[in-house]
């Protein structure tokens, strides 16, 4: 039982982001992707 708890603890620490900056940059990348997709849709509408 202790080994599985230790494994879960290790997995938990591995899943944690290194820093808040990493979390922010990941979120920013996702937002930028969404913005680019929205702009592409808008330009498609204008062109079409």
Phi, psi and omega in degrees: 000323181293324182295318180294323178294320179295319179298316179298321179296319180294317179299319179300317181289326179292325182285341181289137177295152183297322181202170178294331179298321178297316179300315182296316183294323177296315180297318180297319179299317180296318179297317181298318178300317180295317180298317180297316179298318180296318179296320179297319178298318180297315181293327176297320180295319181294316181293320184282000000 
